[in-house]
Amino acid sequence: MDEHQQQQTSRQDSDRTQVESQVIAIVAKTAKRPADQVRLEHTFEELGLDSLDGVEIVYELEERFGITIPNESARGVRSVSDVVAALRTHLPSGA
Amino acid sequence: MTTRRVAVTGVGVLSAIGNDPAAFWESLAAGRPGIGPVTQADCSLLRFQNGAEVRDFDPAAHFEPRAADTLDRFAQLAVVAARQAVDAAGLAAGGDWRARAAVVTGSCLGGQTTMDRGFVDIYVDGRTRPHPLTIPRTMANAGASAVTMQLGITGPAFTTSTACSSATHAIGLAYWMVRNGMAEVALAGGSESPFSPGLLRAWDAVRVVSPDTCRPFDRNRKGMILGEGAAMLVLEPLDAALARGATVLGEVVGFGMSSDAHHLTQPSGDGAAQAMRAALDDAGIRPEQVGYVNAHGTGTTANDPTECRALRAVFGGHAERGLAVSSTKSMHGHALGAAGAIEAAATLLALHHGVLPPTANFGEADPECALDVIPNEARRAEVECALSNSFAFGGLNAVLALRRAGR
């Protein structure tokens, strides 16, 4: 990675909230891809993930943030941004 | 190969809606669910608190103290259901049938409440080893083994474990054994006791359990309700049953199996249709002869519309006019590896009584499940043949075809 790319990556990181970065890291781990290949705009389908993978991703986030996300929010996630939205709704301080 | 008609001459049931066949049938006919707060484990940290537990089951009333100690609750339930079935069949008095009898039980989880307790002993309470009977109490075949020992049955005995299809596979294989002359009597069914703290948390994690109740085919359904129980059937050749003057409750006439080869938890529908067609073919009956289907009907988002699509694919226009479909899981919960046995018992009793049990807790129809689901009230109907569907996680499907006794 050259200096220019590094700067770009760090700028992207700072633009992202902590929540978005954590979601992307967990989605990437589940999809078996490097985190820099996962974007907020990706649908699960584009990443080769299904609804059961979604349940797994939300589970990881519940454990990490120490919260409980109800089934209605968790079952509907179909994209990376859906996961971020579901998580934000249930985080205590609206991170 | 010998091919014989196979009669059901005895049924035993313990479930959330009754601890014997008469009480079980009374609840089914009244459309009365047995769903309530789980008492066997603490659910306060879970997204659900309700289950369909067997109530007022006292092992001391059924077993010598030492025998009760050696058996997990799932195996105790299997033995009591087997004794009920044998008594109902009028087999108890004579002894020589025991050498030619088979026992086939289904269980998804085996004695997991025992294993869960053992893990608490080790990981929480710091013991070096769990109780020495942890292994024999936990094995999936503990129910089948206990039935053979308690009843002195010495013929072939084994256990099928195919998640929610376990007991349907067990009854289907036992049916084929009796039909083909491999056993003169078979005790077949299943039992399950899922209410351990660890297992309930695992079910919570997979997000298919309803926070309140089970509403199959309803547009506001929120998932399944875990159930507990056991059911056992006595199968024997019809000619032998009639010759000894036994009461014939109904006949098992066909069995079909298939695999979705698709997904761990999402049903494909094609596999379900293939298993139903296989059961009809095995029975040599036409779809129009089937008047009732006891659906797998879990009340989950995924199962119900997929099962309805499969029913339409198999039954065509008959699915829309003439075929009644209900999910008795709305009353006795989803008893996992015992579900197929409890539902086969419900279906046989329905054929026998000429009354179809309803889908309870039904509120608002889902356009994707718009079949005749017998909402909330049982219906008088003389039905010739019925199917009992079981579709497991992992995509393993099993379907029984049953016929009412000849009149």
Interface residues (C-beta under 8 A of the other chain):
Chain A: D50 S51 L52 V55 Y59 T68 P70 N71 A74 R75
Chain B: R47 A205 V206 R207 P211 K222 G223 H263 L264 T265 Q266 T301
